[in-house]
Amino acid sequence: MKKRPVNFILSVLAIFFFMLPAAIVQAEDAPPPLAEIWMFTPRQGLDAEFRKALADHAAYRKEHGDSRAWQVYTPMLGDDLGRFAIRFCCFNWADQDSYQAWSDGVEKIRAHFRENVTPLVEKSEHYFESTDWSNSHWVEAANPYKYYAVTEFNIEPGHGIDFKAARDTMSQIALNQGWATDNHSWLWASTIGGKVRESVIIPHENFASFDRGEEDFASFLARHMGSEKAAELMKQFSGASQSTDFQIWEHQEDLSMSTGD
């Protein structure tokens, strides 16, 4: 995707910084910062077989004591719709040591995956993700979220500091000047591994919650900073990324492991 102008970035933030009311996770009592993500693309024509094998493997992991409730998501937009994202949040680096030790001690789980899932996979990717709770305002839904609107910013080499400075300034204004309410939820995350990518994640219970029904974020920012300063901030923000990608990910409950198991 080509690099977008400032007004596009403003519209993305304005449209997707919105969701339904619920309980708020504050930075001071936030979960640990890390998530682990596996991305699998099934071999052509084997999507149904892959889904069944993945569901069977999730059940096998639960039966053998996996402590992580892995969640599965699939993309809705674009031309690369065959991917499956498998994600667990949240943990610290030390937690990863203990989980790795458990995994290494249960070889039959890895063998089960190699025998039943791996033959159906065309491509696989693995990442960690770091969540910036201090600049986020996460709202836990009364009902499970179904959709996640994710805007990825591929950072221009050498411009990571500029991006984070603008992001932090913008987020702190939102947090401290009244934008962060029960009706506005967002989460900033950074990919660990591969290209330098920053993401803003907006959860939704349904498609109706994508509708904009009040002052947008661009107007809010201009009202609190002044139009010129707000435009300068957004120029710094958009200028630090070489491209952006937007995707809506759908939660696949039937393939995911239940929380609390």
C-alpha angles and dihedrals in degrees: 000000000000122000111275127226123246094263090057092053089048091051092049091053093042096050100041102038087088138090144138123295123267143125118322128229106214123207093246093059097030123138121257114292105243135087130179121219132192119188120199130183113195122224114269112282094010100092095114092047090048093051091052093046091048093050091048091049092050089053090048092052092051091049090054098049107267105172094201122086098215114203125208127215135178129199123248103192137062132015101296099074099140096084127112118202115202113194140176125190141213131027146115126246090258089056088057090058092055093044091049090050090052092047092049089052095054102058093165090070092058090044090052091053093046092050100042109024109024095065088060095051124100097178136007133191132185129201143160120219130208118210120212100213093171091066096037135082108204120189118199110219123235085222124035116277115248103186135037120198107208126187113191121201115202102209122230109241109265094014101089092106092051092050095049093045091054092042092050093047092049093046095048091052088051092048097045104033101054107270093108102080136134087279097055124063132168139157128202118209136174124211116234108207132031121020119006103261133170120195138194113206123200118187123213134188092205142348092269089070090065090073117106112228108163144025110332124232094251091058091044092053093047091048092056100037104025123254097272096048092045090051091049091050093050091046089055090046096050094037092061093062124071094202143354133218127196125200139165111218120201119213112236102210095178091059097042129091115246117251113246094031 
